[in-house]
Amino acid sequence: MSHNSGGWHEVLKDLIALTKPRLLRLNIFAALGGFWVASKWEFDIPLMIWMLIGSTLTMASATVVNNYYDRELDQKMERTRNRTLPLGRMKPGAVLAYGLIMGVLGISILFLLVHPITGWLGLLGWFAYIVIYTMWLKRSSTWSTSIGGISGAMPPVIGYCAVTGEVDAGAWMLFALLFLWQPAHFWSLAIRRVEEYREAGFPLLPVVKGIKRTKLQMIPYVLLLIPTVWLLFELEYVGWYFLVISLALSVLWLVHTLTGLKAKDTEKWAKANFLISVNYLMIVFIVMILDTARM
């Protein structure tokens, strides 16, 4: 590790930054949401704590290994060139070891202290993010965003299955919610940074197929959120408040996504769409927690 004035304080900051804490926070919250819905207000607190520790370590491991693997590409983009590795603040080997140790710990906790099924789901999410998304598709295909969504959709499913011990309809609904949310969220960011991605050589949809096509491709994902939130209600996982608020938000987001086709100022539209997506997920999960069907 490089010696700089801040010493341990700096190292700690870098270690935290490598886990992409903002992304991590959203995912931990989603895992808690899944746990809550399955618990129906009857909580096993120790189980919840182990599930959160295990899934947090597993997700942090995936983001750290992703940082390790993307370090050369990260130098090419303004958004990422100030990360720990592109700046040479830590040795790549040390970062990889840090990521893998967290992964082994996290997945072990899920297998041994939560439920074997959560261990398998954690492993699947990790594998999808590192091997399928980071190593393969991100560098070769416009499908990276959609397929990468598999790993992003795992946290609520892990939280849910920690309680139920099985992958049932509720688990699939939670999976669908996050899987469908992700592409439109990410493409809104990608549209704004399309030139950066082009220079760095990422074959993202707006780079390869253009912005118009990307806006069109967002529509089915956002549209499918409507039946997904309705089914959560229909299958009696959540109540009326959830249904009304989530449907209203889904329709609002869909309408905004459709306005993108006519938008004069794409930059402004994409920024708004990105903000809607972030708030959508937060609000939907908060309402899901508050309006979970009771025992």
PyMOL commands that set and color helices and strands:
alter all, ss='L'
color gray80, all
select helices_A, chain A and resi 8-17+21-39+45-69+71-74+92-114+116-140+144-152+154-164+169-192+194-200+205-208+211-234+240-259+266-290
alter helices_A, ss='H'
color red, helices_A
deselect
rebuild
show_as cartoon
